[in-house]
Structure formats: C-alpha cells, structure tokens
C-alpha cells in the first residue's frame, strides 16, 4: 500500500490526517508513506522523515503513480481538472453543496475515486474517524468568548490549555442560556465539555428532541450551538422569519455543522461561512442576532485535533484495500456520481 499525505491548500488549515507517530506505525506495518512539505502543518516535516516517511514537494501528488492513495482533509486545488487517484478527504460533495457537481465531474473525468471521510461509517452508519469532538469544543468555546467580549480577532491556532485559560469564568461574566442540539454525539459531547469549563449548564437536545420542534423554546435561549449531522431535508431549526422576530431572545448561533448551500441545511438563514479573520457576522440588528459558522474549527486546536483523528484513522488505513468501511464509502461515491450524472464510476 502506498499513501501520500498531501499539503492542505487552505491558509488557515494546520491539521493533518496522519500524525508522525502514526505514520511510523504505518511504515512499520509495511505501508510506504510519502508526506508533502508544508509551511503550515502543525507537525514539522522532519518528524515525518524521522518516522521513515519519504518527503516530497508540496503539490507533487498530481504526478504520483496512479496506485497511490492521496490522503488529505479539506478541499482539493482547482487543478488538475481530471482526478485519477483514490483520494481520502472531506469532499462535501454528497449533499448538494456548492461545487459538489464539479468535483464529482473531475473524478469521473480522471477515473479516480473519492473516499469521503464523512461517509467512512460502520454498519449502523456511525462515523469511524471524525474531528467532531474538537469541532464542538471549539465552536461552543468561541460562542461563549464572543458573548463575554473575550474573543480574539483574528483567531489564531493554539492549544487547549490556552483556550481553556481564556474560557474559564471570571467575576461578572455573562451567564447565557445555551442550547446544544445534537448533544449526544461526538460534537455535542465536545460542546458540553467546553461549556463546563466556561461554568455553564446548557440545555441538551438530541435529534429525537427536534422531531416535533419546540421553536419558541429554542428561541428563548441566548445561544444555539448546532452540531447535528443531517443528510436529508427537514424543517429548519431557525427560519428566515425567526431572524426578525421581535420576541426572539436568541442572540448568537454557532453553527458547527456548516451545511450552508445544502438542501439538508437546518439553519437556512445565511449563505456564506465565517472565517478566522471575521469569525462573527451580524445577521440582524434589532434584536441582535450574530453568527459563528467556521468550517474548519478543529484547526484552531491543530495538535490535539490531529492526534485524536489520526488515532481513529490509523487502523482503518491498514484495511484500505478491502475493509468494509472503505467499500461503503466507495458505494456512496458511486451512488452520488450516478445521481448527479457526473459520469460512470471508475473500476479499479
């Protein structure tokens, strides 16, 4: 097996899917691992070389042998137009998101395969490798810091210890009523852990709690943290009409899920995510409603998030050439390809 860890294109992305310690374990198991140089990755390239990995220039995966499996996290660069490798990443291409059809066309054109990490699941549909806990933790923390006036702008990556030092309550701090929807999942558990550090006891809803949505109760909270992973259209948690509701108490939404542009979006009240330079966006002035919707939240804690994710991914990578979770991911890709008319699935 040959794995190629590519550089991440996004300037604010410092995570990696495979940390040096786990790269060493792969090498010891007989896997040939190549890692591209990156000026932003939280772990230095020397650590990968010491682990027995080959080192390659940034972006050189495009010329790698066709049997190489390219591993990354976020979006691919716009070129090449035809993708011929197997790619492991969060593609965000199976729920009708903006750019999904074009990405699938690129894979169809090159005969490659998208093995989407979001759809690497067990037989019950539960995700096997995810950044969810750290996404929920960071998202909830940013929401509290924003309300308490301690959110640094622009955001900078750091450690959990640094974030917690800023998050712990101080005398006179605001004590908002916080609602976490999706509280039983990985992201929800992360959000609850951060809110505990902040000295807050939130309302906890799971997916079952929203089947008959108590919207007045939702809008009676100060903060909504949405961590629900949703794949099919269903009634929105907050509608455009709710934004201007003069009786609304809700004043900050932290949308960890960030399904903007998808028909499955449960918060169809904004059309672009926020970012590290401008983490909070005002959606309405009177009454105030602000939004935090950053789609790479765990990169603010890159070492902790990468280490946890890599530990989940390592045993799966060792089964990449035949493991059932990878076969499920491939079938999901093939179904999406047919559904969008992007071409016929490749056959290896």
N, C-alpha and C positions, 0 to 999 in steps of 0.2 A: 504494500500500500504506500502511496506517495501523497503526502499532504503539503499544501503550500499556503502558508499564512500570509495573506496579502496586507498591504498597508491600507489604512482607512482614509478615505478621501476627505471626510468632513473635518474642518479645522478644530472643532470642539470635541472630537472623539479621541479619547485616550485609553479606552478599554482594549482588551484583546480577548479572543475566544479561547486561546490556549496560553496559559502562563508558563514561564520557563520550567518550573518543577514538573509540570505535567508533560511538557514537551520532552523532558528527559525520560519520563516513563514510557512515552510513545516510542522513542528511539530505542530504549532497552527492550521493547516488545518487537522490534524489527521493522518499525514504520520509518520510512525516510521522510524527514520533516525539513522543509525549507521555510525560512522566515524572511520576509522583506524588511529592509531597513525603514525606520520611521522616526521622524524627529519628535513625534508626539506620544507615542505609545508609552504607557507608564513604566513598563519594564525595559531596560536597555537591551540593545541587540547583543551586547557582549554576554548577557546572561543566557541567551538562546544558543550562542556559539559554544559556550561552556557546557551546555546541555547536550551537545552533539548534533545540533541542527546546522544545516547549510544556510548561508546568508546570501541574499540576492538583493539587487537594487529595487527600489520602490517601483511598483507598476510592472515589473517584469513577468508577472504571471501570464500576461497575454501571449507570451511566446513559449510558455511551458509546454511540455509534451501533453498530448490530448488525454492521457490516462491519469494525469494529476488531478486531485480534488482540491479546489481552491476554497479556503476557509476564511471567512470574514464575518463582519457583524452588520454594518449598515450598507447604504446604497452603493451600487457599482458606479464607476465613472461612465460618461456617455459613450465612450468608445472602448472596445470595438463594437460595431453595430451588430455583429453576429457573435454569439457566445457559444463556444464549442466545448467548454469544460463542464464537469459537475461542479456546481457552486453551492456551498453551505453558507447561508446568511439569513438575516431577517429581510425577506424580499418585499413584504407589504404589497402583495400582488394578487391575493386571492379573494379580497372582499370588495373589489371595485374601486380601490383607492386611485387617486390621480396618478397617472403614469404606469398603472398596472398593465394595461394592454400593450404598451410599447415595450416594457420589459419582457413580457411573455413572447412578443414577436421576435425580440433579439435572441432569446433562447431557441425558439423554433428555427430561426434562420441559420443558426450555427450548429444545431443538433445537440446542444448542451442540455443540462438538467438543473432545475432549481430545487434544491432540497431545503425547504424553508424551515428554519429553526422554530418558528412559531407553531408549526404543524408537525413537529417531531414529538409524537404523543404515544402513550401506551394504549392498550386495547380498550380502555374506558374513555379515551380522549383527553387524558390529563397530560399536560406538558412535562417533558422529561428534563429539559435544560432551559432555564429561564433566569432573567435578571429581575424577575418580578419583585422579590423582597426588597431589593435596593431601590427599585423604581418607586415603590410605595413609600419606603422610608424617606427618601429624598424629597418626593413630592409633598408629603404631609409636612415635613420639616420646613420646606420653602413657604408653604401656605401660612404656617404659624409665624415664621420670621417676618413675612410681609405684613401681617396684621399688627405685629408688635413693633414694626419700624426698624427691624434689625437685619433686613435682607440686603446683603451687599450687591451692588450693581456696578459693573457687570459681575456675573457669577464667575468664580474660579474653582477649579477642582481642588480637592483636599482629602483629608482623612475623616473617618467617622468621629474620632476624638475631637477634631477641630469643629466639626458641625455640631456635635453634642454640647460643646462648651458654649456655643452661641445660642443653642436651643433651650438650655435649662432655664426655668422660670426665674425671674427677678421680681423684687417687691414692686407692686404697682402694675405688673404686666396684665395685658388684656387676657381674659379667660373666655374665649369664644365657644359657642356651642358648635361642635364639629360632628358632621355625619360622614361616615365611611360606608360607601356602597361597594359590596364585594369583600366584606371584612373577613370572610373565612378562607380566602385564597392566599397565595404567596404574597401578592402585592398588598392585600388587605392586612395581613399579619405584619408586614413591614411598616405600613402606615400606623398601625396601632402601637408598634414599638416606639416609633418616633414621637407619637403623641404622649406616650407615657413619660418619655424623657422631658417633654415640654410641660408636664404636670397637668395634662388634660385627660378627661374620661369621655371619649366620644360615644355617640350613638352608633350602633353597629347594625347594618342591614346586610343580609346576603342576597343572592339572586332571588330566592323564594320570596323575600320581603317586598320585592318590586313587581311581582306578578299582578297584584292589584295595588297600583301605586298610590300612596297617600301623598299627593303632591303638596297640599297645604302643610303637612308635617315636614316635608323636605325643605320647603321654602321658609320654614320657621327656624332653620339653623343659620348660623353665621357663615359657616364654611362647609362646602361639599367637596369631599375627596372621592373621585370616581376611579375605581380600579377594576371595573367589570370588563372581562374579555367577552365580546359579543360578536357573533358571526352572521346573524340574520336580522332583518328589520323588525323592530318592535317599538312600542310607544316610548317617546323620548322622556328622559328624566326632567330636563328643563327645556321648555319650548320657547321659541321667539316671543310669544305673547307673555311669558312669565318674566322676561327681562325688564319690561316696562311696568310691571305690576307694582302699584304704589304701596301695597301692603306687604311686599316681599321683605323679609328680614335678611335673606341670603345676600352676602356681600362679597364673597370670594369663592370661586370654583377652581379647584386644582384637578385638572383632567389628566390623570396619569396614563390613561388608555390612548388618548390622542388618535381617535378614529376619524379625524377630520376628512371630509370628502367621500367617506364610505356610506353606502345605504344603511349600514349597520350602526352608524354613529348614534349614540344615546344622548349626545349633547350637541344638537344641530344649531348652535347659536353663534358659531364662529367659523371662519373659513381658512384661517392660517394659524399655524402653531406659533408659540412664542419661543424665545431663544435666550442664550446666556447674556447677550448684550441688552436685551429688553425682556426680562423674564415675566413681567406683569403687564397686561393690557387692560385698559378701561373699556368695558363693554357698554356701560350705562352710567350716567352721571347722577341721576336723582330718581330713585335711590341708587346709591353706588353699587356697581357690580363689576368686580375685577376677575381676570382670568390668568391662571398659570397653566400653560399647555406646552411643556418642553418634551420633545420626543426622544431625547437621549439622557434622561435624568440620571441613570446609574453612572454615567461618565463623570459626574461630579464627585463620585467616590470610586475612582477607577481601579485602585488596587484591590479593595475589598470586593467590589462587584465582579471583577475579572476572576479573582481567585475562587469565589463561590461558583461562578458559571462554569469555569474550566473543570472544576471537580465534578460537576454534573455531566459535562460533555465527554470527559475522558473515556469512561467505559463504553459509551456509545460509539465513539470514533473507532474503537477497536473492533466493532462489529459492522463498520460502514459498508463493507462489500456484500452483506447478506442479512443483516439484522432486520427483524420485522418492523421496528420503528422507522427505519430508513425506507423500507418498502411502502409503508403507509404514506410517508412524506412524498415519495415518488408518485404514488397513485393520486394524491391530492394535486400535485403539479399537473399530471396528465389530465385530470378532470377539468382543472382550470383552463388548461390550454385548449381543450375541446370546447368548453363553454364560451370562451371568448373568440373562438375562431381564429386563433393565432397560428395554427398550423398543426401538424401531427406530432405527437410525442416522439422523441428520439428513442431508438432501441440500441442498447449497448451490446 
